[in-house]
Amino acid sequence: MRRRLTGGAGVITLTAALAATTALPAAAAGPTRSAPRPSHADAGAHQVTVRNGETQPVFSRADAVTQTVNIETTADSDRDGVRDRVQLRIMRPKETDTAGLRVPTILEPSPYWAGINDVPNHPVDIGDARARALTTTQRNLAEIFPGYYDNYFLPRGYAVADLDSIGTGGSTGCPTSGDRSEQAGAKAAVDWLNGRARGWAPDGTPVAATWSTGNVGMIGQSYNGTLPNMAAATGVEGLKAIVPIAGISSWYDYYRAGGGVVAPGGYQGEDLDVLAKAVLTRKDPEVCAKVIDDIEATQDRETGDYSKVWAERDYVGQARRVRAAVMVVHGLNDWNVKTKNSVQWWNALKEAGVPRKLWLHQGNHSTPFRWRVEEWLRQTLHWFDRYLYGIRNGIEREPRVDVQHADGTWETAKDWPVPGTRTVPLSLNAGPSGQPGALGLTPRPGAAQSFADAGKTRTAEQLLVNEDRADPNRLAYLTGPLAAPARVDGIPSVSLRASLDGRSPYLTALLVDYGTDTRPTGARVATGEQVCYGESVPGDPGCTTRQVLQTETAPYKIITRGWLDARNRHDFARTEPIEAGRTYTFTWDLEPTDYTVKAGHRLGVVLLSTDYDYTLRYPAGTEVAVRPGVSKVLLPLARGGRESLR
C-alpha cells in the first residue's frame, strides 16, 4: 500500500523545491515548469515529493499510463521524399492524466529494441579469399544496460521512454551508423517533448506531450549511450542531462585507429555497413539497400584514413554545442568501445565548460550498476534530480571523478587524470644480450633491433609469454622489479625510430604488467543477492542480481595497447608511402588507462606489427627494425610513480 509523503522535517513538495532553485548552471538554464497540485477531484493523486535533496518513490508503476508516439524528424535517410519518423514508447505516472501533473522524461534511445540480424563481417586476412566466410558473433542483447529505469525512476516522478533509432523497430528511415540523420532522430524526441516536433498516435491521431515539463534526460550503454552523445552534440534545447555509458564520441575511434583499420574487440571485420545491416529491423528493409551500399562504398577499408565519412560521425568537435550536463561512464577493460571515446569526450566537455562527472570502473563493456548499486543509484538519481527538476542536492559540488582500482576499491578525485600526474619518458634500451631490452629513465642508444611480423599466425597474447627470451616476432622492453607501486593514469604514447620492409603497415605497442597476481578480468559474476526497487519483490523485473568483478590469477596483464598505420605517420587523413628500410619517427597514442602496477612487478612495452584480434592481417614477414635508446614510451604517472622506477 502506498502512502503520500507530506510535511515533516526535510520533506517538501516539488512546487516548493522549484521555488527555491531559480539559478541553474548555463547547461541547465531555461524555464522549469513546476508540477501543479492535484484538484479536489483528484485528492487521492500524489505530488512529486522531495526529501533530503532527492525525489521520493510516491507514484505507482503498476498504475502507469503507457503511450506510443511516432515523431517526425528533419531527416529523410531512406530518400523517399518523406521525413523519417521515430517511434517513442512512454510510461508515465497516472497523475499526468488524472491530475494534470507535468513531469520530465528519462529516455533511452536504441537501435536494438527490435533485436538484430546476423550479418557477415568483412575479411581481415589480406589476400585470403576464405576470409569471406567469417561471420559476426551475434551480439548478446542481455548485455545491453539492464532495464530498471521504469521501476526506479517512474515512482519518483519521471516519465520513462524507449526510442527506436531510425531504420529500426517501429521507426522509418535507414540506420546509418552515427551520421547526421541518426542525430536528427534522437533530437526529434526531445523536440516533441518540448512541443517543437509533430507526433502521431499509432492510429494517426496527432498527439502532443501536454504532460511534459520539456526537461529531458538520456541514459544508455554502448550504442544506447552513443545516441545521447549524438543528441547532446546538436545543442537541442530541453536536453538537460545525459549519462552515456561506454558511448562513442567518434566512430573513427571505434572502427579505426592511428590511420588504420582496427576492429572493436570481439568483432573483427565489422564496420559501419555491417552494423547498419545488423540493426535494420524496420518494415520493408529492402528500401535501405542503396543507402547501406553507399556506406560500404565510402567507408574505405583499404587505407583506414580519416575522411568526410568519419567527420560526419565525430561529435568531439561539437562539444561546444552541448547544453546538457554529462555524466561519462566507461570500463577500463572495455575493448569494444575503447576508453579513448569517453576520455576525449570528457576533455572536450571540459574545454567547453559543460557540467560533467566521470566514472571509470574495472569492468569491460558494462556498467558499474550491478556491483556498486547503492552509490550508482544515488548519483544518477541526484544527477537527474538536479538538472531535470532543479533540486539543489549538491551533486555538482561533489568530487567530479569516481575511479575503481584493480583491487575493487574506489577513489574519488576532483579531475582525471588525478592531480599531480606527470608524463615520464622511458627509453627502450637494448638489453645486454639483445632481448629482452630494458625500459629505463636513462637512454642508451645502440644498434637497431629487428623482428618479423607474425601476420595471422600468432596473437598478441601468444607473443607476450616468455618475456625474458628473444622472440623473432616481437621486441620486449622491461623494467626491473618496481621499488614501489606505479600508477599509470592517462594516455600513454610511444615514439619510435624505426624502419619497415614488407607489406604490413601496422605498428602495435602493448603496455604490460608482468607479475603473477589476482586481477579483474573485466567480467562480472552474480552473487545471488537481489536488490529490488519501487514496488518490486524478488523475481520481479524491478529487481537485479548484485554482481562482483570476476578475477583470475595470471602471469601478466595487458594494461593498454595502441596502433599506428605507418603510412599515416604525419596525418590520420593522409596515406604516404613508406620507403623500405628507411628510418622514420613514428609517434602514436595508446588507449587511455588508470592502472597501478604493484611493487615487485615489472612494467613492459612489447612491440608488434599485426595485432591478430584488431588489425588487418597482411601476409607475415614484414621486417621492423627499431633504434633503441632514441625510441621511448611516454607514461603518465601519478605522483611518486617516477621514483618507483629508479
LINDA-V710472 format. One record per residue. N is the residue number from 1. RES is the residue in one small letter. SS is DSSP state (a for helix, b for strand, c for the rest). PHI is phi in whole degrees, -180 to 180 (999 if undefined). PSI is psi in whole degrees, -180 to 180 (999 if undefined). Layout:
BEGIN
N/RES/SS/PHI/PSI, N/RES/SS/PHI/PSI
END
This chain:
BEGIN
1/m/c/999/135, 2/r/c/-91/150, 3/r/c/-133/146, 4/r/c/-81/131, 5/l/c/-92/116, 6/t/c/-138/138, 7/g/c/67/-171, 8/g/c/88/159, 9/a/c/-62/132, 10/g/c/76/5, 11/v/b/-112/127, 12/i/b/-138/155, 13/t/b/-82/162, 14/l/a/-60/-36, 15/t/a/-58/-44, 16/a/a/-69/-38, 17/a/a/-62/-44, 18/l/a/-69/-32, 19/a/a/-63/-26, 20/a/c/-96/2, 21/t/c/-132/76, 22/t/c/-99/-17, 23/a/c/-108/104, 24/l/c/-109/159, 25/p/c/-59/162, 26/a/a/-55/-38, 27/a/a/-67/-21, 28/a/a/-111/13, 29/a/c/-67/165, 30/g/c/119/162, 31/p/c/-66/137, 32/t/c/-114/121, 33/r/c/-88/127, 34/s/c/-78/159, 35/a/c/-85/122, 36/p/c/-69/152, 37/r/c/-72/150, 38/p/c/-67/151, 39/s/c/-76/171, 40/h/a/-61/-30, 41/a/a/-68/-22, 42/d/a/-114/40, 43/a/c/-62/-22, 44/g/c/-82/-6, 45/a/c/-76/159, 46/h/c/-99/157, 47/q/c/-105/156, 48/v/c/-64/128, 49/t/b/-122/138, 50/v/b/-119/129, 51/r/b/-132/132, 52/n/c/50/40, 53/g/c/84/10, 54/e/b/-144/150, 55/t/b/-66/148, 56/q/c/-109/152, 57/p/c/-80/86, 58/v/c/-110/-5, 59/f/c/-103/152, 60/s/c/-95/122, 61/r/c/-66/-34, 62/a/c/-61/-28, 63/d/c/-98/9, 64/a/c/-61/149, 65/v/b/-87/134, 66/t/b/-112/150, 67/q/b/-155/140, 68/t/b/-121/132, 69/v/b/-133/136, 70/n/b/-102/119, 71/i/b/-111/135, 72/e/b/-78/132, 73/t/c/-101/-180, 74/t/c/-97/4, 75/a/c/-105/157, 76/d/c/-133/71, 77/s/c/-71/-25, 78/d/c/-91/1, 79/r/c/61/37, 80/d/c/-101/6, 81/g/c/84/3, 82/v/c/-123/137, 83/r/c/-62/140, 84/d/c/-62/153, 85/r/b/-124/141, 86/v/b/-113/143, 87/q/b/-98/129, 88/l/b/-117/127, 89/r/b/-112/129, 90/i/b/-124/140, 91/m/b/-121/134, 92/r/b/-147/157, 93/p/c/-57/142, 94/k/c/-55/-34, 95/e/a/-64/-17, 96/t/a/-67/-21, 97/d/a/-99/-45, 98/t/a/-82/-26, 99/a/c/-124/6, 100/g/c/70/19, 101/l/c/-67/137, 102/r/c/-111/136, 103/v/b/-135/157, 104/p/b/-80/172, 105/t/b/-125/134, 106/i/b/-106/122, 107/l/b/-123/135, 108/e/b/-115/105, 109/p/b/-84/148, 110/s/b/-162/150, 111/p/c/-94/2, 112/y/c/-102/-4, 113/w/c/-60/-29, 114/a/c/-97/12, 115/g/c/87/-174, 116/i/c/-138/165, 117/n/c/-98/154, 118/d/c/-88/118, 119/v/c/-128/136, 120/p/b/-64/145, 121/n/c/-90/170, 122/h/c/-77/155, 123/p/c/-69/147, 124/v/c/-121/-12, 125/d/b/-90/102, 126/i/c/-64/128, 127/g/c/86/2, 128/d/c/-115/103, 129/a/a/-64/-24, 130/r/a/-65/-17, 131/a/a/-63/-19, 132/r/a/-63/-18, 133/a/a/-78/-11, 134/l/c/-63/138, 135/t/b/-128/154, 136/t/c/-70/146, 137/t/c/-74/133, 138/q/c/-59/124, 139/r/c/-66/136, 140/n/c/-81/105, 141/l/a/-67/-19, 142/a/a/-68/-18, 143/e/a/-82/-11, 144/i/c/-61/147, 145/f/c/-46/128, 146/p/c/-58/136, 147/g/c/-81/103, 148/y/c/-132/0, 149/y/a/-61/-44, 150/d/a/-66/-34, 151/n/a/-75/-31, 152/y/a/-96/-47, 153/f/c/-87/-35, 154/l/a/-60/-46, 155/p/a/-61/-18, 156/r/a/-94/8, 157/g/c/100/30, 158/y/c/-121/143, 159/a/b/-79/146, 160/v/b/-125/134, 161/a/b/-139/147, 162/d/b/-111/135, 163/l/b/-119/128, 164/d/b/-81/119, 165/s/c/-63/161, 166/i/c/-55/140, 167/g/c/80/4, 168/t/c/-128/150, 169/g/c/56/-125, 170/g/c/-88/5, 171/s/c/-90/161, 172/t/c/-102/-171, 173/g/c/83/-172, 174/c/c/-127/139, 175/p/c/-66/135, 176/t/c/-129/17, 177/s/c/51/56, 178/g/c/96/6, 179/d/c/-84/-170, 180/r/a/-63/-29, 181/s/a/-66/-42, 182/e/a/-67/-35, 183/q/a/-59/-44, 184/a/a/-63/-35, 185/g/a/-65/-45, 186/a/a/-67/-38, 187/k/a/-65/-35, 188/a/a/-60/-35, 189/a/a/-63/-42, 190/v/a/-66/-41, 191/d/a/-61/-43, 192/w/a/-64/-41, 193/l/a/-67/-14, 194/n/c/-109/10, 195/g/c/78/17, 196/r/c/-105/-6, 197/a/c/-130/154, 198/r/c/-86/145, 199/g/b/-140/153, 200/w/b/-134/142, 201/a/c/-68/165, 202/p/c/-56/-26, 203/d/c/-86/4, 204/g/c/93/-1, 205/t/c/-73/128, 206/p/b/-60/141, 207/v/c/-142/142, 208/a/c/-119/157, 209/a/c/-89/67, 210/t/c/-67/-19, 211/w/c/-88/-5, 212/s/b/-92/137, 213/t/b/-74/-16, 214/g/b/94/-12, 215/n/b/-86/128, 216/v/b/-129/139, 217/g/b/-120/151, 218/m/b/-127/147, 219/i/b/-150/152, 220/g/b/165/167, 221/q/b/-116/144, 222/s/c/67/-124, 223/y/a/-60/-37, 224/n/a/-68/-20, 225/g/a/-93/-20, 226/t/a/-73/-42, 227/l/a/-60/-39, 228/p/a/-60/-40, 229/n/a/-59/-44, 230/m/a/-64/-45, 231/a/a/-64/-44, 232/a/a/-63/-34, 233/a/a/-69/-14, 234/t/c/-80/-15, 235/g/c/76/21, 236/v/c/-59/132, 237/e/c/-74/135, 238/g/c/107/-22, 239/l/b/-81/103, 240/k/b/-94/-30, 241/a/b/-155/143, 242/i/b/-135/153, 243/v/b/-129/84, 244/p/b/-80/122, 245/i/b/-109/118, 246/a/c/52/42, 247/g/c/-90/156, 248/i/c/-89/136, 249/s/c/-109/-19, 250/s/b/-150/119, 251/w/c/-67/-22, 252/y/a/-59/-40, 253/d/a/-83/6, 254/y/a/-99/-44, 255/y/a/-108/-2, 256/r/b/-142/166, 257/a/b/-165/135, 258/g/c/58/29, 259/g/c/87/0, 260/g/b/-119/165, 261/v/b/-79/113, 262/v/b/-132/126, 263/a/c/-81/155, 264/p/c/-68/143, 265/g/c/-55/128, 266/g/c/91/-6, 267/y/c/-132/52, 268/q/c/-57/129, 269/g/c/90/-6, 270/e/c/-76/154, 271/d/c/-157/-177, 272/l/a/-52/-45, 273/d/a/-69/-39, 274/v/a/-63/-45, 275/l/a/-65/-40, 276/a/a/-61/-42, 277/k/a/-66/-36, 278/a/a/-65/-35, 279/v/c/-100/5, 280/l/c/-75/88, 281/t/c/-120/12, 282/r/c/-69/166, 283/k/c/-67/149, 284/d/c/56/56, 285/p/a/-63/-20, 286/e/a/-62/-20, 287/v/a/-68/-14, 288/c/a/-97/3, 289/a/a/-58/-47, 290/k/a/-67/-39, 291/v/a/-61/-46, 292/i/a/-74/-34, 293/d/a/-60/-39, 294/d/a/-66/-37, 295/i/a/-63/-45, 296/e/a/-62/-38, 297/a/a/-71/-26, 298/t/a/-107/-7, 299/q/c/-76/-21, 300/d/c/63/89, 301/r/c/-95/11, 302/e/c/-92/-56, 303/t/c/-96/-31, 304/g/c/75/14, 305/d/c/-70/148, 306/y/c/-69/134, 307/s/c/-147/-173, 308/k/a/-59/-36, 309/v/a/-56/-43, 310/w/a/-81/-33, 311/a/a/-62/-35, 312/e/c/-70/-14, 313/r/c/-119/29, 314/d/b/-120/115, 315/y/c/-102/-6, 316/v/a/-61/-41, 317/g/a/-71/-9, 318/q/a/-100/9, 319/a/a/-59/-31, 320/r/a/-70/-13, 321/r/a/-83/-17, 322/v/c/-66/128, 323/r/c/-106/-17, 324/a/c/-81/146, 325/a/b/-74/135, 326/v/b/-120/124, 327/m/b/-108/102, 328/v/b/-87/133, 329/v/b/-133/132, 330/h/b/-155/148, 331/g/b/-89/134, 332/l/c/-74/-10, 333/n/c/-112/26, 334/d/c/-89/112, 335/w/c/-110/9, 336/n/c/-85/-80, 337/v/c/-88/106, 338/k/c/-72/157, 339/t/c/-61/-23, 340/k/a/-55/-36, 341/n/a/-61/-39, 342/s/a/-81/-39, 343/v/a/-67/-42, 344/q/a/-69/-30, 345/w/a/-68/-45, 346/w/a/-56/-47, 347/n/a/-67/-39, 348/a/a/-67/-40, 349/l/a/-65/-36, 350/k/a/-62/-46, 351/e/a/-63/-31, 352/a/a/-84/-6, 353/g/c/74/27, 354/v/c/-83/134, 355/p/c/-58/133, 356/r/b/-154/157, 357/k/b/-137/162, 358/l/b/-138/131, 359/w/b/-117/124, 360/l/b/-120/119, 361/h/b/-121/172, 362/q/c/-89/6, 363/g/c/-75/179, 364/n/c/-96/-124, 365/h/c/-83/76, 366/s/c/-158/-176, 367/t/c/-119/153, 368/p/a/-77/1, 369/f/a/-51/-48, 370/r/a/-78/-14, 371/w/c/-118/-7, 372/r/c/-133/51, 373/v/a/-62/-45, 374/e/a/-64/-46, 375/e/a/-71/-37, 376/w/a/-60/-48, 377/l/a/-66/-40, 378/r/a/-61/-48, 379/q/a/-71/-42, 380/t/a/-68/-39, 381/l/a/-63/-47, 382/h/a/-65/-34, 383/w/a/-62/-50, 384/f/a/-71/-40, 385/d/a/-58/-41, 386/r/a/-66/-46, 387/y/a/-99/-18, 388/l/a/-100/-30, 389/y/c/-110/-9, 390/g/c/73/21, 391/i/c/-78/126, 392/r/c/-83/85, 393/n/c/-103/0, 394/g/c/83/8, 395/i/a/-60/-33, 396/e/a/-75/-12, 397/r/a/-101/-4, 398/e/c/-75/166, 399/p/c/-51/135, 400/r/c/-74/-22, 401/v/b/-126/136, 402/d/b/-119/123, 403/v/b/-125/133, 404/q/b/-99/133, 405/h/c/-88/168, 406/a/c/-63/-25, 407/d/c/-83/4, 408/g/c/95/-12, 409/t/c/-77/159, 410/w/b/-116/150, 411/e/b/-132/144, 412/t/b/-108/151, 413/a/b/-150/163, 414/k/c/-84/-13, 415/d/c/-162/171, 416/w/c/-142/134, 417/p/c/-55/157, 418/v/c/-63/143, 419/p/c/-53/141, 420/g/c/98/-7, 421/t/c/-69/135, 422/r/b/-132/147, 423/t/b/-83/125, 424/v/b/-118/119, 425/p/b/-81/131, 426/l/b/-120/127, 427/s/b/-79/144, 428/l/b/-91/95, 429/n/b/-100/148, 430/a/b/-68/141, 431/g/b/-75/167, 432/p/c/-61/-27, 433/s/c/-125/33, 434/g/b/100/-83, 435/q/b/-130/147, 436/p/b/-74/158, 437/g/b/-84/178, 438/a/b/-110/142, 439/l/b/-107/111, 440/g/b/-145/167, 441/l/c/-74/-26, 442/t/c/-106/123, 443/p/c/-70/141, 444/r/c/-131/88, 445/p/c/-59/150, 446/g/c/-161/-173, 447/a/c/-69/152, 448/a/c/-61/145, 449/q/b/-117/140, 450/s/b/-123/155, 451/f/b/-144/159, 452/a/b/-108/135, 453/d/c/-60/134, 454/a/c/-82/-9, 455/g/c/59/-131, 456/k/c/-93/16, 457/t/c/-95/-22, 458/r/c/-141/141, 459/t/c/-86/166, 460/a/a/-60/-41, 461/e/a/-61/-38, 462/q/a/-68/-28, 463/l/a/-86/-5, 464/l/a/-90/-21, 465/v/c/-74/165, 466/n/c/52/50, 467/e/c/-65/-19, 468/d/c/-90/5, 469/r/c/-117/156, 470/a/c/-70/147, 471/d/b/-137/132, 472/p/c/-68/-13, 473/n/c/-112/13, 474/r/b/-166/165, 475/l/b/-119/140, 476/a/b/-127/142, 477/y/b/-134/126, 478/l/b/-130/148, 479/t/c/-80/171, 480/g/c/-77/179, 481/p/c/-57/132, 482/l/c/-69/139, 483/a/c/-74/-24, 484/a/c/-154/164, 485/p/c/-60/145, 486/a/b/-126/122, 487/r/b/-100/114, 488/v/b/-86/120, 489/d/b/-142/87, 490/g/b/143/-141, 491/i/c/-115/102, 492/p/c/-70/157, 493/s/b/-143/164, 494/v/b/-127/140, 495/s/b/-127/115, 496/l/b/-115/139, 497/r/b/-99/111, 498/a/b/-154/164, 499/s/b/-128/156, 500/l/b/-128/144, 501/d/b/-142/102, 502/g/c/151/-167, 503/r/c/-89/-30, 504/s/c/-78/129, 505/p/c/-94/4, 506/y/b/-88/142, 507/l/b/-125/130, 508/t/b/-125/135, 509/a/b/-123/134, 510/l/b/-118/133, 511/l/b/-101/124, 512/v/b/-129/139, 513/d/b/-97/113, 514/y/b/-100/119, 515/g/b/159/122, 516/t/b/-62/129, 517/d/b/-164/163, 518/t/b/-90/121, 519/r/b/-132/154, 520/p/b/-70/141, 521/t/b/-86/-15, 522/g/b/97/-17, 523/a/b/-85/169, 524/r/b/-121/150, 525/v/b/-126/132, 526/a/b/-72/139, 527/t/b/-92/-16, 528/g/b/95/-19, 529/e/b/-79/132, 530/q/b/-105/141, 531/v/b/-118/131, 532/c/b/-120/156, 533/y/c/-130/156, 534/g/c/59/-128, 535/e/c/-94/7, 536/s/c/-75/152, 537/v/c/-125/161, 538/p/c/-48/132, 539/g/c/101/-18, 540/d/c/-78/163, 541/p/c/-61/-23, 542/g/c/-82/11, 543/c/b/-114/150, 544/t/b/-136/152, 545/t/b/-90/124, 546/r/b/-64/144, 547/q/b/-130/160, 548/v/b/-125/162, 549/l/b/-70/134, 550/q/b/-74/142, 551/t/b/-124/163, 552/e/b/-148/154, 553/t/b/-97/121, 554/a/b/-142/153, 555/p/b/-81/-11, 556/y/b/-154/163, 557/k/b/-141/124, 558/i/b/-74/112, 559/i/b/-73/-48, 560/t/b/-163/170, 561/r/b/-150/164, 562/g/b/-157/160, 563/w/b/-135/152, 564/l/b/-142/135, 565/d/b/-85/114, 566/a/a/-59/-22, 567/r/a/-72/-15, 568/n/a/-107/34, 569/r/c/-65/-24, 570/h/c/-103/-29, 571/d/c/-161/126, 572/f/c/-66/-14, 573/a/c/-95/0, 574/r/c/-139/121, 575/t/c/-86/129, 576/e/c/-124/139, 577/p/c/-64/152, 578/i/c/-105/127, 579/e/c/-84/120, 580/a/c/-56/131, 581/g/c/82/-9, 582/r/c/-83/138, 583/t/c/-87/129, 584/y/b/-124/167, 585/t/b/-100/123, 586/f/b/-117/127, 587/t/b/-130/131, 588/w/b/-155/160, 589/d/b/-91/150, 590/l/c/-94/169, 591/e/c/-66/143, 592/p/c/-58/150, 593/t/b/-153/165, 594/d/b/-140/103, 595/y/b/-149/135, 596/t/b/-107/122, 597/v/b/-87/125, 598/k/c/-72/155, 599/a/c/-58/140, 600/g/c/92/-20, 601/h/c/-83/163, 602/r/b/-111/143, 603/l/b/-100/132, 604/g/b/-129/152, 605/v/b/-120/125, 606/v/b/-118/129, 607/l/b/-107/131, 608/l/b/-131/177, 609/s/c/-105/-86, 610/t/c/-68/134, 611/d/c/-108/102, 612/y/c/-49/-43, 613/d/c/-87/-1, 614/y/c/-132/-48, 615/t/b/-89/167, 616/l/c/-61/151, 617/r/b/-112/100, 618/y/c/-81/163, 619/p/c/-55/141, 620/a/c/-63/159, 621/g/c/119/-14, 622/t/c/-56/130, 623/e/b/-96/128, 624/v/b/-116/123, 625/a/b/-112/124, 626/v/b/-113/133, 627/r/c/-86/112, 628/p/c/-73/165, 629/g/c/83/-56, 630/v/c/-84/-14, 631/s/c/-90/147, 632/k/b/-157/164, 633/v/b/-115/139, 634/l/b/-109/113, 635/l/b/-107/129, 636/p/b/-80/109, 637/l/b/-113/132, 638/a/c/-66/164, 639/r/c/-48/129, 640/g/c/92/-10, 641/g/a/-66/-37, 642/r/a/-62/-40, 643/e/a/-64/-29, 644/s/a/-69/-17, 645/l/c/-94/-4, 646/r/c/-71/999
END
